[in-house]
């Protein structure tokens, strides 16, 4: 309850974390496809693009696990942080 969700990927729950991130990414892609079909107008294109960016980042993030707390930061952890930032930014950008 006190650790970041991303720490699940460096524990025995790694497989479940990967399933969850991929499922969230697939759901984002499905939502983007549904909105692209249902909505029209210039503003909807941006929303669909941001959803696709979010979904792609979520699908890929579990292949770049974070480093264990207290260890030296690796490129894998840096990529994880970048993907998390991209997913977050894509989710809040229109606000």
Gaussian input, Z-matrix of N, CA and C with variables (Angstrom, degrees):
# hf/3-21g

backbone

0 1
 N
 C     1     B1
 C     2     B2     1     A1
 N     3     B3     2     A2     1     D1
 C     4     B4     3     A3     2     D2
 C     5     B5     4     A4     3     D3
 N     6     B6     5     A5     4     D4
 C     7     B7     6     A6     5     D5
 C     8     B8     7     A7     6     D6
 N     9     B9     8     A8     7     D7
 C    10    B10     9     A9     8     D8
 C    11    B11    10    A10     9     D9
 N    12    B12    11    A11    10    D10
 C    13    B13    12    A12    11    D11
 C    14    B14    13    A13    12    D12
 N    15    B15    14    A14    13    D13
 C    16    B16    15    A15    14    D14
 C    17    B17    16    A16    15    D15
 N    18    B18    17    A17    16    D16
 C    19    B19    18    A18    17    D17
 C    20    B20    19    A19    18    D18
 N    21    B21    20    A20    19    D19
 C    22    B22    21    A21    20    D20
 C    23    B23    22    A22    21    D21
 N    24    B24    23    A23    22    D22
 C    25    B25    24    A24    23    D23
 C    26    B26    25    A25    24    D24
 N    27    B27    26    A26    25    D25
 C    28    B28    27    A27    26    D26
 C    29    B29    28    A28    27    D27
 N    30    B30    29    A29    28    D28
 C    31    B31    30    A30    29    D29
 C    32    B32    31    A31    30    D30
 N    33    B33    32    A32    31    D31
 C    34    B34    33    A33    32    D32
 C    35    B35    34    A34    33    D33
 N    36    B36    35    A35    34    D34
 C    37    B37    36    A36    35    D35
 C    38    B38    37    A37    36    D36
 N    39    B39    38    A38    37    D37
 C    40    B40    39    A39    38    D38
 C    41    B41    40    A40    39    D39
 N    42    B42    41    A41    40    D40
 C    43    B43    42    A42    41    D41
 C    44    B44    43    A43    42    D42
 N    45    B45    44    A44    43    D43
 C    46    B46    45    A45    44    D44
 C    47    B47    46    A46    45    D45
 N    48    B48    47    A47    46    D46
 C    49    B49    48    A48    47    D47
 C    50    B50    49    A49    48    D48
 N    51    B51    50    A50    49    D49
 C    52    B52    51    A51    50    D50
 C    53    B53    52    A52    51    D51
 N    54    B54    53    A53    52    D52
 C    55    B55    54    A54    53    D53
 C    56    B56    55    A55    54    D54
 N    57    B57    56    A56    55    D55
 C    58    B58    57    A57    56    D56
 C    59    B59    58    A58    57    D57
 N    60    B60    59    A59    58    D58
 C    61    B61    60    A60    59    D59
 C    62    B62    61    A61    60    D60
 N    63    B63    62    A62    61    D61
 C    64    B64    63    A63    62    D62
 C    65    B65    64    A64    63    D63
 N    66    B66    65    A65    64    D64
 C    67    B67    66    A66    65    D65
 C    68    B68    67    A67    66    D66
 N    69    B69    68    A68    67    D67
 C    70    B70    69    A69    68    D68
 C    71    B71    70    A70    69    D69
 N    72    B72    71    A71    70    D70
 C    73    B73    72    A72    71    D71
 C    74    B74    73    A73    72    D72
 N    75    B75    74    A74    73    D73
 C    76    B76    75    A75    74    D74
 C    77    B77    76    A76    75    D75
 N    78    B78    77    A77    76    D76
 C    79    B79    78    A78    77    D77
 C    80    B80    79    A79    78    D78
 N    81    B81    80    A80    79    D79
 C    82    B82    81    A81    80    D80
 C    83    B83    82    A82    81    D81
 N    84    B84    83    A83    82    D82
 C    85    B85    84    A84    83    D83
 C    86    B86    85    A85    84    D84
 N    87    B87    86    A86    85    D85
 C    88    B88    87    A87    86    D86
 C    89    B89    88    A88    87    D87
 N    90    B90    89    A89    88    D88
 C    91    B91    90    A90    89    D89
 C    92    B92    91    A91    90    D90
 N    93    B93    92    A92    91    D91
 C    94    B94    93    A93    92    D92
 C    95    B95    94    A94    93    D93
 N    96    B96    95    A95    94    D94
 C    97    B97    96    A96    95    D95
 C    98    B98    97    A97    96    D96
 N    99    B99    98    A98    97    D97
 C   100   B100    99    A99    98    D98
 C   101   B101   100   A100    99    D99
 N   102   B102   101   A101   100   D100
 C   103   B103   102   A102   101   D101
 C   104   B104   103   A103   102   D102
 N   105   B105   104   A104   103   D103
 C   106   B106   105   A105   104   D104
 C   107   B107   106   A106   105   D105
 N   108   B108   107   A107   106   D106
 C   109   B109   108   A108   107   D107
 C   110   B110   109   A109   108   D108
 N   111   B111   110   A110   109   D109
 C   112   B112   111   A111   110   D110
 C   113   B113   112   A112   111   D111
 N   114   B114   113   A113   112   D112
 C   115   B115   114   A114   113   D113
 C   116   B116   115   A115   114   D114
 N   117   B117   116   A116   115   D115
 C   118   B118   117   A117   116   D116
 C   119   B119   118   A118   117   D117
 N   120   B120   119   A119   118   D118
 C   121   B121   120   A120   119   D119
 C   122   B122   121   A121   120   D120
 N   123   B123   122   A122   121   D121
 C   124   B124   123   A123   122   D122
 C   125   B125   124   A124   123   D123
 N   126   B126   125   A125   124   D124
 C   127   B127   126   A126   125   D125
 C   128   B128   127   A127   126   D126
 N   129   B129   128   A128   127   D127
 C   130   B130   129   A129   128   D128
 C   131   B131   130   A130   129   D129
 N   132   B132   131   A131   130   D130
 C   133   B133   132   A132   131   D131
 C   134   B134   133   A133   132   D132
 N   135   B135   134   A134   133   D133
 C   136   B136   135   A135   134   D134
 C   137   B137   136   A136   135   D135
 N   138   B138   137   A137   136   D136
 C   139   B139   138   A138   137   D137
 C   140   B140   139   A139   138   D138
 N   141   B141   140   A140   139   D139
 C   142   B142   141   A141   140   D140
 C   143   B143   142   A142   141   D141
 N   144   B144   143   A143   142   D142
 C   145   B145   144   A144   143   D143
 C   146   B146   145   A145   144   D144
 N   147   B147   146   A146   145   D145
 C   148   B148   147   A147   146   D146
 C   149   B149   148   A148   147   D147
 N   150   B150   149   A149   148   D148
 C   151   B151   150   A150   149   D149
 C   152   B152   151   A151   150   D150
 N   153   B153   152   A152   151   D151
 C   154   B154   153   A153   152   D152
 C   155   B155   154   A154   153   D153
 N   156   B156   155   A155   154   D154
 C   157   B157   156   A156   155   D155
 C   158   B158   157   A157   156   D156
 N   159   B159   158   A158   157   D157
 C   160   B160   159   A159   158   D158
 C   161   B161   160   A160   159   D159
 N   162   B162   161   A161   160   D160
 C   163   B163   162   A162   161   D161
 C   164   B164   163   A163   162   D162
 N   165   B165   164   A164   163   D163
 C   166   B166   165   A165   164   D164
 C   167   B167   166   A166   165   D165
 N   168   B168   167   A167   166   D166
 C   169   B169   168   A168   167   D167
 C   170   B170   169   A169   168   D168
 N   171   B171   170   A170   169   D169
 C   172   B172   171   A171   170   D170
 C   173   B173   172   A172   171   D171
 N   174   B174   173   A173   172   D172
 C   175   B175   174   A174   173   D173
 C   176   B176   175   A175   174   D174
 N   177   B177   176   A176   175   D175
 C   178   B178   177   A177   176   D176
 C   179   B179   178   A178   177   D177
 N   180   B180   179   A179   178   D178
 C   181   B181   180   A180   179   D179
 C   182   B182   181   A181   180   D180
 N   183   B183   182   A182   181   D181
 C   184   B184   183   A183   182   D182
 C   185   B185   184   A184   183   D183
 N   186   B186   185   A185   184   D184
 C   187   B187   186   A186   185   D185
 C   188   B188   187   A187   186   D186
 N   189   B189   188   A188   187   D187
 C   190   B190   189   A189   188   D188
 C   191   B191   190   A190   189   D189
 N   192   B192   191   A191   190   D190
 C   193   B193   192   A192   191   D191
 C   194   B194   193   A193   192   D192
 N   195   B195   194   A194   193   D193
 C   196   B196   195   A195   194   D194
 C   197   B197   196   A196   195   D195
 N   198   B198   197   A197   196   D196
 C   199   B199   198   A198   197   D197
 C   200   B200   199   A199   198   D198
 N   201   B201   200   A200   199   D199
 C   202   B202   201   A201   200   D200
 C   203   B203   202   A202   201   D201
 N   204   B204   203   A203   202   D202
 C   205   B205   204   A204   203   D203
 C   206   B206   205   A205   204   D204
 N   207   B207   206   A206   205   D205
 C   208   B208   207   A207   206   D206
 C   209   B209   208   A208   207   D207
 N   210   B210   209   A209   208   D208
 C   211   B211   210   A210   209   D209
 C   212   B212   211   A211   210   D210
 N   213   B213   212   A212   211   D211
 C   214   B214   213   A213   212   D212
 C   215   B215   214   A214   213   D213
 N   216   B216   215   A215   214   D214
 C   217   B217   216   A216   215   D215
 C   218   B218   217   A217   216   D216
 N   219   B219   218   A218   217   D217
 C   220   B220   219   A219   218   D218
 C   221   B221   220   A220   219   D219
 N   222   B222   221   A221   220   D220
 C   223   B223   222   A222   221   D221
 C   224   B224   223   A223   222   D222
 N   225   B225   224   A224   223   D223
 C   226   B226   225   A225   224   D224
 C   227   B227   226   A226   225   D225
 N   228   B228   227   A227   226   D226
 C   229   B229   228   A228   227   D227
 C   230   B230   229   A229   228   D228
 N   231   B231   230   A230   229   D229
 C   232   B232   231   A231   230   D230
 C   233   B233   232   A232   231   D231
 N   234   B234   233   A233   232   D232
 C   235   B235   234   A234   233   D233
 C   236   B236   235   A235   234   D234
 N   237   B237   236   A236   235   D235
 C   238   B238   237   A237   236   D236
 C   239   B239   238   A238   237   D237
 N   240   B240   239   A239   238   D238
 C   241   B241   240   A240   239   D239
 C   242   B242   241   A241   240   D240
 N   243   B243   242   A242   241   D241
 C   244   B244   243   A243   242   D242
 C   245   B245   244   A244   243   D243
 N   246   B246   245   A245   244   D244
 C   247   B247   246   A246   245   D245
 C   248   B248   247   A247   246   D246
 N   249   B249   248   A248   247   D247
 C   250   B250   249   A249   248   D248
 C   251   B251   250   A250   249   D249
 N   252   B252   251   A251   250   D250
 C   253   B253   252   A252   251   D251
 C   254   B254   253   A253   252   D252
 N   255   B255   254   A254   253   D253
 C   256   B256   255   A255   254   D254
 C   257   B257   256   A256   255   D255
 N   258   B258   257   A257   256   D256
 C   259   B259   258   A258   257   D257
 C   260   B260   259   A259   258   D258
 N   261   B261   260   A260   259   D259
 C   262   B262   261   A261   260   D260
 C   263   B263   262   A262   261   D261
 N   264   B264   263   A263   262   D262
 C   265   B265   264   A264   263   D263
 C   266   B266   265   A265   264   D264
 N   267   B267   266   A266   265   D265
 C   268   B268   267   A267   266   D266
 C   269   B269   268   A268   267   D267
 N   270   B270   269   A269   268   D268
 C   271   B271   270   A270   269   D269
 C   272   B272   271   A271   270   D270
 N   273   B273   272   A272   271   D271
 C   274   B274   273   A273   272   D272
 C   275   B275   274   A274   273   D273
 N   276   B276   275   A275   274   D274
 C   277   B277   276   A276   275   D275
 C   278   B278   277   A277   276   D276
 N   279   B279   278   A278   277   D277
 C   280   B280   279   A279   278   D278
 C   281   B281   280   A280   279   D279
 N   282   B282   281   A281   280   D280
 C   283   B283   282   A282   281   D281
 C   284   B284   283   A283   282   D282

   B1=1.4457
   B2=1.5321
   B3=1.3288
   B4=1.4549
   B5=1.5207
   B6=1.3250
   B7=1.4523
   B8=1.5204
   B9=1.3132
   B10=1.4594
   B11=1.5250
   B12=1.3308
   B13=1.4619
   B14=1.5215
   B15=1.3135
   B16=1.4608
   B17=1.5253
   B18=1.3143
   B19=1.4574
   B20=1.5228
   B21=1.3285
   B22=1.4621
   B23=1.5200
   B24=1.3330
   B25=1.4534
   B26=1.5239
   B27=1.3101
   B28=1.4675
   B29=1.5236
   B30=1.3244
   B31=1.4650
   B32=1.5274
   B33=1.2812
   B34=1.4608
   B35=1.5175
   B36=1.3278
   B37=1.4669
   B38=1.5311
   B39=1.3301
   B40=1.4674
   B41=1.5307
   B42=1.3143
   B43=1.4669
   B44=1.5273
   B45=1.3169
   B46=1.4623
   B47=1.5180
   B48=1.3378
   B49=1.4686
   B50=1.5226
   B51=1.3402
   B52=1.4715
   B53=1.5232
   B54=1.3181
   B55=1.4733
   B56=1.5291
   B57=1.3237
   B58=1.4656
   B59=1.5249
   B60=1.3410
   B61=1.4663
   B62=1.5234
   B63=1.3295
   B64=1.4657
   B65=1.5239
   B66=1.3252
   B67=1.4701
   B68=1.5247
   B69=1.3290
   B70=1.4601
   B71=1.5292
   B72=1.3249
   B73=1.4597
   B74=1.5216
   B75=1.3163
   B76=1.4679
   B77=1.5289
   B78=1.3208
   B79=1.4633
   B80=1.5317
   B81=1.3357
   B82=1.4597
   B83=1.5189
   B84=1.3398
   B85=1.4649
   B86=1.5275
   B87=1.3312
   B88=1.4643
   B89=1.5278
   B90=1.3247
   B91=1.4658
   B92=1.5191
   B93=1.3203
   B94=1.4662
   B95=1.5211
   B96=1.3274
   B97=1.4636
   B98=1.5105
   B99=1.3259
   B100=1.4622
   B101=1.5123
   B102=1.3264
   B103=1.4705
   B104=1.5215
   B105=1.3282
   B106=1.4665
   B107=1.5182
   B108=1.3155
   B109=1.4615
   B110=1.5283
   B111=1.3238
   B112=1.4554
   B113=1.5242
   B114=1.3180
   B115=1.4546
   B116=1.5179
   B117=1.2945
   B118=1.4616
   B119=1.5231
   B120=1.3044
   B121=1.4559
   B122=1.5066
   B123=1.3137
   B124=1.4570
   B125=1.5096
   B126=1.3321
   B127=1.4572
   B128=1.5142
   B129=1.3326
   B130=1.4605
   B131=1.5205
   B132=1.3192
   B133=1.4675
   B134=1.5333
   B135=1.3255
   B136=1.4615
   B137=1.5224
   B138=1.3101
   B139=1.4629
   B140=1.5307
   B141=1.3149
   B142=1.4613
   B143=1.5287
   B144=1.3225
   B145=1.4680
   B146=1.5227
   B147=1.3242
   B148=1.4622
   B149=1.5283
   B150=1.3133
   B151=1.4640
   B152=1.5247
   B153=1.3183
   B154=1.4630
   B155=1.5319
   B156=1.3289
   B157=1.4691
   B158=1.5318
   B159=1.3250
   B160=1.4609
   B161=1.5289
   B162=1.3318
   B163=1.4634
   B164=1.5241
   B165=1.3223
   B166=1.4629
   B167=1.5269
   B168=1.3224
   B169=1.4675
   B170=1.5223
   B171=1.3188
   B172=1.4632
   B173=1.5247
   B174=1.3223
   B175=1.4637
   B176=1.5259
   B177=1.3149
   B178=1.4614
   B179=1.5301
   B180=1.3047
   B181=1.4689
   B182=1.5264
   B183=1.3103
   B184=1.4660
   B185=1.5278
   B186=1.3168
   B187=1.4634
   B188=1.5296
   B189=1.3065
   B190=1.4647
   B191=1.5225
   B192=1.3388
   B193=1.4658
   B194=1.5254
   B195=1.2954
   B196=1.4651
   B197=1.5167
   B198=1.3020
   B199=1.4540
   B200=1.5193
   B201=1.3101
   B202=1.4677
   B203=1.5270
   B204=1.3231
   B205=1.4650
   B206=1.5347
   B207=1.3155
   B208=1.4525
   B209=1.5207
   B210=1.3272
   B211=1.4561
   B212=1.5227
   B213=1.3324
   B214=1.4585
   B215=1.5254
   B216=1.3105
   B217=1.4597
   B218=1.5272
   B219=1.3304
   B220=1.4564
   B221=1.5316
   B222=1.3287
   B223=1.4640
   B224=1.5236
   B225=1.3267
   B226=1.4620
   B227=1.5223
   B228=1.3147
   B229=1.4588
   B230=1.5268
   B231=1.3100
   B232=1.4671
   B233=1.5242
   B234=1.3196
   B235=1.4770
   B236=1.5245
   B237=1.3346
   B238=1.4582
   B239=1.5346
   B240=1.3245
   B241=1.4601
   B242=1.5165
   B243=1.3241
   B244=1.4637
   B245=1.5272
   B246=1.3286
   B247=1.4641
   B248=1.5258
   B249=1.3266
   B250=1.4653
   B251=1.5309
   B252=1.3238
   B253=1.4621
   B254=1.5279
   B255=1.3333
   B256=1.4650
   B257=1.5244
   B258=1.3280
   B259=1.4693
   B260=1.5246
   B261=1.3180
   B262=1.4609
   B263=1.5234
   B264=1.3290
   B265=1.4579
   B266=1.5277
   B267=1.3214
   B268=1.4691
   B269=1.5173
   B270=1.3095
   B271=1.4650
   B272=1.5029
   B273=1.3387
   B274=1.4592
   B275=1.5300
   B276=1.3182
   B277=1.4636
   B278=1.5248
   B279=1.3385
   B280=1.4786
   B281=1.5180
   B282=1.3229
   B283=1.4624
   B284=1.4891
   A1=111.61
   A2=118.32
   A3=119.19
   A4=113.31
   A5=118.55
   A6=121.44
   A7=111.72
   A8=114.90
   A9=120.19
   A10=110.18
   A11=116.31
   A12=121.30
   A13=110.51
   A14=116.97
   A15=120.20
   A16=112.72
   A17=118.62
   A18=120.09
   A19=112.53
   A20=117.58
   A21=119.56
   A22=111.40
   A23=117.25
   A24=119.34
   A25=113.49
   A26=118.40
   A27=120.39
   A28=110.59
   A29=116.47
   A30=122.41
   A31=108.94
   A32=116.12
   A33=121.61
   A34=113.59
   A35=117.08
   A36=121.61
   A37=112.32
   A38=116.88
   A39=121.29
   A40=112.42
   A41=117.74
   A42=120.44
   A43=110.81
   A44=116.67
   A45=120.00
   A46=111.92
   A47=116.08
   A48=120.06
   A49=110.35
   A50=116.77
   A51=119.92
   A52=110.82
   A53=117.06
   A54=120.54
   A55=109.94
   A56=116.83
   A57=120.67
   A58=111.89
   A59=117.74
   A60=119.27
   A61=111.07
   A62=116.80
   A63=119.55
   A64=110.39
   A65=116.99
   A66=120.27
   A67=111.03
   A68=116.83
   A69=120.10
   A70=111.01
   A71=116.45
   A72=120.30
   A73=111.92
   A74=117.07
   A75=121.06
   A76=110.29
   A77=117.12
   A78=120.55
   A79=110.65
   A80=116.94
   A81=120.33
   A82=112.16
   A83=116.56
   A84=119.88
   A85=111.59
   A86=116.62
   A87=120.23
   A88=110.65
   A89=116.31
   A90=119.87
   A91=111.07
   A92=117.05
   A93=120.63
   A94=110.60
   A95=116.96
   A96=120.56
   A97=112.37
   A98=116.76
   A99=120.38
   A100=112.09
   A101=117.06
   A102=120.05
   A103=111.89
   A104=116.42
   A105=119.42
   A106=110.68
   A107=116.06
   A108=120.03
   A109=112.13
   A110=117.09
   A111=121.15
   A112=113.66
   A113=117.26
   A114=120.68
   A115=111.17
   A116=114.00
   A117=118.82
   A118=107.35
   A119=115.16
   A120=119.75
   A121=111.19
   A122=115.36
   A123=121.59
   A124=114.15
   A125=117.76
   A126=121.21
   A127=113.18
   A128=117.18
   A129=119.52
   A130=111.52
   A131=118.37
   A132=120.93
   A133=110.33
   A134=117.08
   A135=120.75
   A136=110.68
   A137=117.31
   A138=121.24
   A139=110.20
   A140=117.32
   A141=121.32
   A142=110.51
   A143=117.67
   A144=121.12
   A145=110.28
   A146=117.18
   A147=120.32
   A148=111.67
   A149=117.55
   A150=120.23
   A151=111.60
   A152=117.00
   A153=120.71
   A154=109.80
   A155=117.40
   A156=120.85
   A157=109.80
   A158=116.93
   A159=121.07
   A160=111.17
   A161=116.22
   A162=120.83
   A163=111.50
   A164=117.21
   A165=120.25
   A166=110.92
   A167=116.84
   A168=120.42
   A169=110.73
   A170=117.60
   A171=120.55
   A172=111.59
   A173=118.17
   A174=120.63
   A175=111.94
   A176=117.71
   A177=122.58
   A178=112.76
   A179=118.55
   A180=121.56
   A181=114.23
   A182=118.75
   A183=118.97
   A184=113.36
   A185=118.03
   A186=120.68
   A187=111.54
   A188=116.70
   A189=122.74
   A190=108.40
   A191=117.32
   A192=119.90
   A193=112.60
   A194=114.57
   A195=120.72
   A196=109.67
   A197=116.14
   A198=121.52
   A199=108.75
   A200=115.44
   A201=119.66
   A202=109.00
   A203=117.32
   A204=120.21
   A205=111.54
   A206=115.42
   A207=120.89
   A208=114.57
   A209=118.11
   A210=120.98
   A211=110.49
   A212=115.67
   A213=120.62
   A214=109.32
   A215=116.40
   A216=121.72
   A217=110.52
   A218=116.34
   A219=122.24
   A220=110.28
   A221=115.79
   A222=119.99
   A223=111.17
   A224=117.14
   A225=120.58
   A226=110.25
   A227=116.94
   A228=121.23
   A229=110.77
   A230=117.55
   A231=121.08
   A232=110.29
   A233=116.57
   A234=119.72
   A235=110.74
   A236=115.95
   A237=119.62
   A238=110.08
   A239=115.94
   A240=119.92
   A241=112.70
   A242=116.96
   A243=120.58
   A244=111.02
   A245=117.31
   A246=120.45
   A247=111.07
   A248=117.31
   A249=120.75
   A250=110.53
   A251=116.47
   A252=120.56
   A253=111.09
   A254=117.06
   A255=121.11
   A256=110.52
   A257=116.94
   A258=120.15
   A259=110.31
   A260=117.44
   A261=120.48
   A262=111.32
   A263=117.09
   A264=120.41
   A265=111.61
   A266=116.47
   A267=119.89
   A268=111.10
   A269=116.63
   A270=120.18
   A271=112.84
   A272=118.40
   A273=120.57
   A274=113.41
   A275=119.08
   A276=121.85
   A277=114.10
   A278=119.73
   A279=117.98
   A280=114.32
   A281=117.68
   A282=119.79
   A283=108.51
   D1=-17.57
   D2=-175.72
   D3=-104.61
   D4=-10.88
   D5=-177.21
   D6=-97.96
   D7=159.08
   D8=178.66
   D9=-65.60
   D10=148.63
   D11=179.17
   D12=-56.62
   D13=-36.37
   D14=-177.03
   D15=-64.14
   D16=-15.85
   D17=177.83
   D18=-71.85
   D19=-15.36
   D20=176.42
   D21=-60.44
   D22=-29.03
   D23=-176.38
   D24=-75.57
   D25=-6.83
   D26=175.80
   D27=-111.69
   D28=21.09
   D29=177.90
   D30=-124.82
   D31=-172.26
   D32=176.58
   D33=-68.16
   D34=-8.29
   D35=179.80
   D36=-92.66
   D37=15.00
   D38=-175.38
   D39=-56.43
   D40=-44.15
   D41=-178.58
   D42=-62.46
   D43=-42.68
   D44=178.28
   D45=-64.32
   D46=-38.63
   D47=177.68
   D48=-63.49
   D49=-42.10
   D50=179.40
   D51=-63.93
   D52=-43.47
   D53=177.78
   D54=-60.04
   D55=-43.62
   D56=-179.03
   D57=-64.35
   D58=-43.08
   D59=-178.75
   D60=-67.81
   D61=-39.94
   D62=178.65
   D63=-67.15
   D64=-41.57
   D65=178.40
   D66=-61.31
   D67=-41.11
   D68=177.82
   D69=-64.87
   D70=-39.32
   D71=177.50
   D72=-64.95
   D73=-44.05
   D74=178.51
   D75=-63.97
   D76=-40.64
   D77=177.19
   D78=-62.27
   D79=-40.37
   D80=177.03
   D81=-63.12
   D82=-40.90
   D83=176.96
   D84=-65.13
   D85=-40.77
   D86=177.86
   D87=-63.47
   D88=-42.51
   D89=177.86
   D90=-63.65
   D91=-41.78
   D92=178.32
   D93=-61.55
   D94=-43.71
   D95=178.26
   D96=-63.89
   D97=-42.66
   D98=179.07
   D99=-65.41
   D100=-42.57
   D101=178.82
   D102=-67.60
   D103=-37.85
   D104=178.68
   D105=-61.61
   D106=-36.63
   D107=-179.37
   D108=-78.52
   D109=-35.24
   D110=-173.92
   D111=-85.07
   D112=-31.38
   D113=-174.65
   D114=-104.35
   D115=155.24
   D116=173.53
   D117=-136.49
   D118=156.49
   D119=-179.51
   D120=120.09
   D121=161.77
   D122=-176.29
   D123=-64.83
   D124=-37.25
   D125=-177.89
   D126=-68.20
   D127=-30.20
   D128=-178.33
   D129=-69.75
   D130=-29.63
   D131=179.49
   D132=-61.87
   D133=-42.71
   D134=178.54
   D135=-62.46
   D136=-43.08
   D137=179.87
   D138=-61.93
   D139=-43.90
   D140=179.69
   D141=-63.89
   D142=-43.35
   D143=178.89
   D144=-62.08
   D145=-44.42
   D146=179.42
   D147=-64.82
   D148=-36.66
   D149=176.39
   D150=-65.80
   D151=-38.31
   D152=178.07
   D153=-66.50
   D154=-42.13
   D155=177.47
   D156=-61.97
   D157=-46.45
   D158=177.28
   D159=-57.76
   D160=-47.96
   D161=-177.48
   D162=-62.96
   D163=-41.82
   D164=179.66
   D165=-64.04
   D166=-43.73
   D167=179.14
   D168=-62.48
   D169=-41.51
   D170=-179.67
   D171=-68.26
   D172=-35.96
   D173=179.19
   D174=-66.74
   D175=-33.57
   D176=-173.20
   D177=-91.94
   D178=-23.89
   D179=-168.49
   D180=-59.82
   D181=-32.64
   D182=-176.51
   D183=-73.98
   D184=-9.59
   D185=175.24
   D186=-86.70
   D187=-1.67
   D188=177.40
   D189=-126.29
   D190=79.52
   D191=-175.67
   D192=-68.84
   D193=152.43
   D194=175.46
   D195=-70.78
   D196=162.50
   D197=173.73
   D198=-82.19
   D199=152.72
   D200=176.57
   D201=-63.81
   D202=144.24
   D203=178.62
   D204=-54.03
   D205=134.49
   D206=178.63
   D207=91.25
   D208=-10.48
   D209=178.85
   D210=-88.45
   D211=161.94
   D212=176.90
   D213=-66.34
   D214=142.04
   D215=-176.11
   D216=-75.28
   D217=130.28
   D218=-179.68
   D219=-105.17
   D220=171.71
   D221=176.79
   D222=-64.68
   D223=-32.79
   D224=178.21
   D225=-61.74
   D226=-45.29
   D227=178.16
   D228=-64.98
   D229=-38.00
   D230=178.24
   D231=-64.18
   D232=-40.63
   D233=176.81
   D234=-64.61
   D235=-39.74
   D236=176.89
   D237=-58.95
   D238=-46.79
   D239=179.10
   D240=-62.08
   D241=-39.76
   D242=178.35
   D243=-65.11
   D244=-44.06
   D245=178.42
   D246=-63.33
   D247=-40.39
   D248=177.21
   D249=-62.65
   D250=-42.18
   D251=178.74
   D252=-64.25
   D253=-43.54
   D254=178.55
   D255=-61.61
   D256=-44.93
   D257=179.53
   D258=-62.36
   D259=-44.58
   D260=179.25
   D261=-64.00
   D262=-45.72
   D263=-179.38
   D264=-62.84
   D265=-41.25
   D266=178.65
   D267=-63.90
   D268=-31.35
   D269=-178.85
   D270=-75.91
   D271=-31.75
   D272=-174.87
   D273=-108.01
   D274=-4.36
   D275=-173.74
   D276=-52.62
   D277=-48.09
   D278=-177.46
   D279=-62.75
   D280=-18.89
   D281=-178.79
   D282=-72.82

